[in-house]
Amino acid sequence: MAAEGVFLNSGTHPRAYGNFARLLGKYVREEKVIPLEEAIRRLTGLPAANLKLKRRGLLETGYYADVVAFDPASIQDRATFDRPHQYATGVVHVFVNGTQVLTDGEHTGARPGRVVRGPGWKQ
């Protein structure tokens, strides 16, 4: 999804843009329902393990370098049902497969991502 181009021609659910930021901002920081460390585990290692994705979801030697640096004090989802195409705030840097794709909150233009399929997935 992108908040530009053809994506603006159709509606979407607000969590399409702010699912992770909502968990970290609302439920971790504001409501203190879940500790930060547990939220990060649920967003990274747990789904990778459940989907049997090898060398993903953890910061380990030999794993793919997919890393997000965010500000826990400011991460927040902004998308609403009235304005669903709004990016979350508070994400500072993002690395995909070791390549920086977000620097100081701005996209670098790099697109190193690729489709990741677990065992048994069909095309």
Backbone as CSV, one residue per row, in Angstrom:
resi,resn,N_x,N_y,N_z,CA_x,CA_y,CA_z,C_x,C_y,C_z
1,MET,0.844,-1.186,0.000,0.000,0.000,0.000,0.882,1.239,0.000
2,ALA,0.383,2.257,-0.620,1.065,3.550,-0.624,0.002,4.635,-0.585
3,ALA,0.306,5.722,0.063,-0.638,6.837,0.167,-0.493,7.753,-1.041
4,GLU,-0.442,7.136,-2.230,-0.316,7.895,-3.472,-0.742,7.012,-4.637
5,GLY,-0.890,7.611,-5.782,-1.180,6.877,-7.012,-2.486,6.112,-6.978
6,VAL,-2.480,4.930,-7.604,-3.702,4.137,-7.765,-4.284,3.674,-6.440
7,PHE,-3.470,3.600,-5.390,-3.978,3.153,-4.097,-5.044,4.099,-3.547
8,LEU,-4.990,5.372,-3.941,-5.960,6.354,-3.448,-7.332,6.201,-4.097
9,ASN,-7.413,5.394,-5.161,-8.669,5.220,-5.878,-9.650,4.300,-5.156
10,SER,-9.197,3.613,-4.138,-10.096,2.706,-3.425,-9.921,2.877,-1.923
11,GLY,-10.964,2.505,-1.216,-10.908,2.567,0.236,-10.141,1.374,0.788
12,THR,-9.729,1.487,2.017,-9.043,0.396,2.688,-9.282,0.514,4.180
13,HIS,-8.982,-0.511,4.889,-9.101,-0.461,6.346,-7.928,0.337,6.898
14,PRO,-8.134,1.168,7.916,-7.053,1.987,8.468,-5.845,1.172,8.944
15,ARG,-6.069,-0.064,9.372,-4.941,-0.861,9.863,-4.017,-1.299,8.729
16,ALA,-4.431,-1.108,7.474,-3.530,-1.404,6.363,-2.281,-0.527,6.436
17,TYR,-2.403,0.630,7.050,-1.282,1.556,7.188,-0.725,1.623,8.608
18,GLY,-1.471,1.203,9.604,-1.024,1.467,10.962,-1.163,0.328,11.947
19,ASN,-1.186,-0.911,11.479,-1.388,-2.040,12.365,-0.305,-2.141,13.439
20,PHE,0.956,-2.155,13.035,2.048,-2.292,13.997,2.148,-1.054,14.877
21,ALA,2.017,0.113,14.275,2.105,1.358,15.045,0.981,1.444,16.070
22,ARG,-0.184,0.931,15.748,-1.296,0.950,16.701,-0.974,0.074,17.910
23,LEU,-0.454,-1.105,17.672,-0.091,-1.976,18.783,0.948,-1.299,19.677
24,LEU,1.992,-0.734,19.060,3.079,-0.134,19.840,2.684,1.176,20.512
25,GLY,1.897,1.999,19.829,1.504,3.287,20.393,0.359,3.186,21.376
26,LYS,-0.723,2.571,20.943,-1.935,2.518,21.775,-1.829,1.480,22.897
27,TYR,-1.516,0.240,22.548,-1.600,-0.839,23.530,-0.347,-1.008,24.385
28,VAL,0.814,-0.620,23.854,2.038,-0.690,24.660,2.230,0.602,25.441
29,ARG,2.335,1.722,24.735,2.670,2.977,25.400,1.504,3.578,26.174
30,GLU,0.356,3.731,25.538,-0.754,4.451,26.163,-1.515,3.604,27.180
31,GLU,-1.963,2.435,26.772,-2.808,1.627,27.658,-2.018,0.646,28.520
32,LYS,-0.748,0.448,28.186,0.134,-0.456,28.953,-0.484,-1.844,29.137
33,VAL,-1.128,-2.332,28.079,-1.762,-3.642,28.103,-0.724,-4.741,27.878
34,ILE,0.334,-4.428,27.161,1.341,-5.421,26.795,2.721,-4.766,26.903
35,PRO,3.720,-5.466,27.442,5.069,-4.902,27.510,5.681,-4.767,26.111
36,LEU,6.536,-3.790,25.928,7.171,-3.537,24.636,7.870,-4.783,24.100
37,GLU,8.623,-5.468,24.938,9.368,-6.651,24.487,8.433,-7.733,23.953
38,GLU,7.297,-7.937,24.610,6.332,-8.943,24.157,5.679,-8.513,22.852
39,ALA,5.379,-7.234,22.716,4.790,-6.737,21.464,5.753,-6.956,20.296
40,ILE,7.017,-6.658,20.511,8.007,-6.852,19.445,8.119,-8.329,19.083
41,ARG,8.111,-9.215,20.073,8.142,-10.663,19.798,6.941,-11.083,18.957
42,ARG,5.767,-10.534,19.301,4.549,-10.885,18.560,4.539,-10.332,17.137
43,LEU,5.320,-9.310,16.873,5.387,-8.706,15.538,6.517,-9.271,14.687
44,THR,7.431,-10.024,15.287,8.628,-10.458,14.565,8.839,-11.970,14.634
45,GLY,9.430,-12.421,15.720,9.793,-13.826,15.848,8.624,-14.792,15.864
46,LEU,7.547,-14.425,16.531,6.385,-15.321,16.616,5.763,-15.613,15.248
47,PRO,5.431,-14.594,14.439,4.858,-14.920,13.126,5.846,-15.652,12.217
48,ALA,7.135,-15.307,12.290,8.127,-16.005,11.468,8.176,-17.485,11.846
49,ALA,8.141,-17.775,13.144,8.150,-19.166,13.601,6.863,-19.884,13.199
50,ASN,5.708,-19.228,13.390,4.424,-19.847,13.034,4.334,-20.167,11.550
51,LEU,4.912,-19.301,10.721,4.881,-19.500,9.270,6.061,-20.323,8.766
52,LYS,6.924,-20.749,9.712,8.101,-21.560,9.395,9.014,-20.870,8.378
53,LEU,9.193,-19.558,8.563,10.086,-18.789,7.695,11.501,-18.896,8.237
54,LYS,12.365,-19.466,7.468,13.738,-19.682,7.921,14.533,-18.386,7.853
55,ARG,15.361,-18.172,8.874,16.286,-17.038,8.962,15.551,-15.692,8.903
56,ARG,14.383,-15.635,9.528,13.599,-14.397,9.594,13.041,-14.228,11.000
57,GLY,12.775,-12.969,11.377,12.063,-12.688,12.617,12.926,-12.433,13.835
58,LEU,14.216,-12.693,13.754,15.114,-12.479,14.880,16.373,-11.765,14.405
59,LEU,17.053,-11.103,15.329,18.348,-10.496,15.023,19.419,-11.524,15.378
60,GLU,19.779,-12.334,14.414,20.746,-13.407,14.599,21.729,-13.404,13.437
61,THR,22.941,-13.877,13.692,23.939,-14.027,12.636,23.397,-14.965,11.567
62,GLY,23.525,-14.555,10.301,23.059,-15.367,9.188,21.602,-15.161,8.822
63,TYR,20.877,-14.374,9.606,19.475,-14.079,9.301,19.395,-12.889,8.362
64,TYR,18.271,-12.768,7.671,18.048,-11.596,6.826,17.946,-10.364,7.707
65,ALA,18.538,-9.277,7.258,18.570,-8.048,8.063,17.346,-7.195,7.768
66,ASP,16.207,-7.587,8.325,14.979,-6.797,8.259,14.839,-6.138,9.629
67,VAL,15.077,-4.829,9.687,15.142,-4.129,10.972,14.352,-2.827,10.891
68,VAL,13.594,-2.534,11.945,12.873,-1.269,12.055,13.340,-0.567,13.321
69,ALA,13.763,0.683,13.174,14.104,1.518,14.331,12.986,2.536,14.488
70,PHE,12.326,2.523,15.656,11.210,3.429,15.888,11.393,4.131,17.220
71,ASP,10.688,5.237,17.378,10.712,5.998,18.625,9.510,5.553,19.452
72,PRO,9.726,4.822,20.556,8.595,4.339,21.347,7.730,5.454,21.926
73,ALA,8.302,6.645,22.073,7.538,7.765,22.633,6.630,8.433,21.606
74,SER,6.894,8.218,20.308,6.090,8.929,19.312,5.424,8.033,18.272
75,ILE,5.693,6.739,18.276,5.070,5.885,17.261,3.557,5.915,17.445
76,GLN,2.840,6.112,16.332,1.382,6.294,16.400,0.770,6.016,15.038
77,ASP,-0.343,5.311,15.032,-1.088,5.176,13.782,-1.909,6.439,13.576
78,ARG,-2.083,6.847,12.331,-2.838,8.067,12.012,-4.040,7.792,11.124
79,ALA,-4.072,6.636,10.500,-5.159,6.308,9.579,-6.470,6.153,10.335
80,THR,-7.538,6.677,9.728,-8.885,6.567,10.291,-9.803,6.008,9.212
81,PHE,-11.023,5.680,9.582,-11.961,5.208,8.569,-12.290,6.312,7.574
82,ASP,-12.318,7.562,8.018,-12.574,8.685,7.114,-11.373,9.002,6.230
83,ARG,-10.164,8.814,6.778,-8.918,9.090,6.034,-7.973,7.898,6.220
84,PRO,-8.229,6.795,5.502,-7.453,5.577,5.732,-6.035,5.606,5.157
85,HIS,-5.771,6.438,4.171,-4.456,6.462,3.517,-3.503,7.428,4.226
86,GLN,-3.216,7.150,5.493,-2.311,7.988,6.299,-1.214,7.105,6.879
87,TYR,0.028,7.488,6.638,1.141,6.727,7.199,1.245,6.938,8.704
88,ALA,1.737,5.935,9.390,2.011,6.044,10.823,3.215,6.962,11.027
89,THR,3.354,7.505,12.225,4.499,8.344,12.565,5.342,7.627,13.616
90,GLY,6.590,8.060,13.740,7.483,7.520,14.754,8.422,6.438,14.270
91,VAL,8.270,5.994,13.023,9.211,5.034,12.453,10.351,5.840,11.849
92,VAL,11.567,5.602,12.332,12.713,6.425,11.959,13.506,5.811,10.816
93,HIS,13.921,4.554,10.987,14.736,3.871,9.978,14.175,2.476,9.734
94,VAL,14.247,2.013,8.475,13.846,0.653,8.120,14.896,0.075,7.178
95,PHE,15.302,-1.153,7.471,16.218,-1.900,6.615,15.506,-3.157,6.154
96,VAL,15.545,-3.433,4.859,14.966,-4.638,4.288,16.094,-5.391,3.603
97,ASN,16.298,-6.619,4.006,17.405,-7.426,3.480,18.731,-6.673,3.571
98,GLY,18.897,-5.900,4.634,20.143,-5.181,4.875,20.280,-3.859,4.161
99,THR,19.301,-3.491,3.352,19.336,-2.233,2.605,18.397,-1.228,3.265
100,GLN,18.887,-0.019,3.505,18.058,0.992,4.152,17.020,1.523,3.170
101,VAL,15.743,1.415,3.567,14.651,1.890,2.720,13.937,3.100,3.319
102,LEU,14.170,3.364,4.608,13.610,4.547,5.264,14.726,5.162,6.098
103,THR,14.987,6.448,5.854,16.003,7.188,6.596,15.353,8.419,7.187
104,ASP,15.408,8.552,8.504,14.783,9.679,9.195,13.329,9.870,8.763
105,GLY,12.620,8.738,8.586,11.210,8.776,8.240,10.893,8.989,6.773
106,GLU,11.911,9.106,5.917,11.696,9.342,4.486,12.168,8.143,3.667
107,HIS,11.383,7.757,2.663,11.741,6.626,1.803,12.967,6.970,0.973
108,THR,13.893,6.029,0.873,15.137,6.243,0.135,14.989,5.962,-1.352
109,GLY,13.916,5.295,-1.745,13.750,4.880,-3.135,14.200,3.442,-3.356
110,ALA,14.912,2.874,-2.396,15.366,1.485,-2.507,14.185,0.537,-2.367
111,ARG,14.248,-0.562,-3.120,13.176,-1.554,-3.089,13.757,-2.965,-3.069
112,PRO,14.476,-3.333,-1.999,15.149,-4.626,-1.962,14.278,-5.800,-1.520
113,GLY,13.018,-5.551,-1.241,12.140,-6.609,-0.756,11.862,-7.660,-1.808
114,ARG,11.393,-8.803,-1.334,10.996,-9.886,-2.236,9.893,-10.676,-1.558
115,VAL,9.157,-11.432,-2.334,8.085,-12.257,-1.790,8.717,-13.348,-0.933
116,VAL,8.166,-13.559,0.257,8.641,-14.605,1.157,7.514,-15.606,1.318
117,ARG,7.816,-16.866,0.977,6.816,-17.915,1.099,7.325,-18.983,2.049
118,GLY,6.429,-19.438,2.887,6.784,-20.517,3.806,6.619,-21.862,3.145
119,PRO,6.986,-22.941,3.841,6.843,-24.290,3.276,5.387,-24.618,2.970
120,GLY,5.155,-25.205,1.843,3.807,-25.616,1.467,2.963,-24.547,0.814
121,TRP,3.485,-23.314,0.694,2.709,-22.249,0.043,2.724,-22.461,-1.460
122,LYS,1.589,-22.206,-2.063,1.494,-22.370,-3.524,1.392,-20.990,-4.166
123,GLN,1.901,-20.898,-5.373,1.853,-19.622,-6.089,0.525,-19.403,-6.733
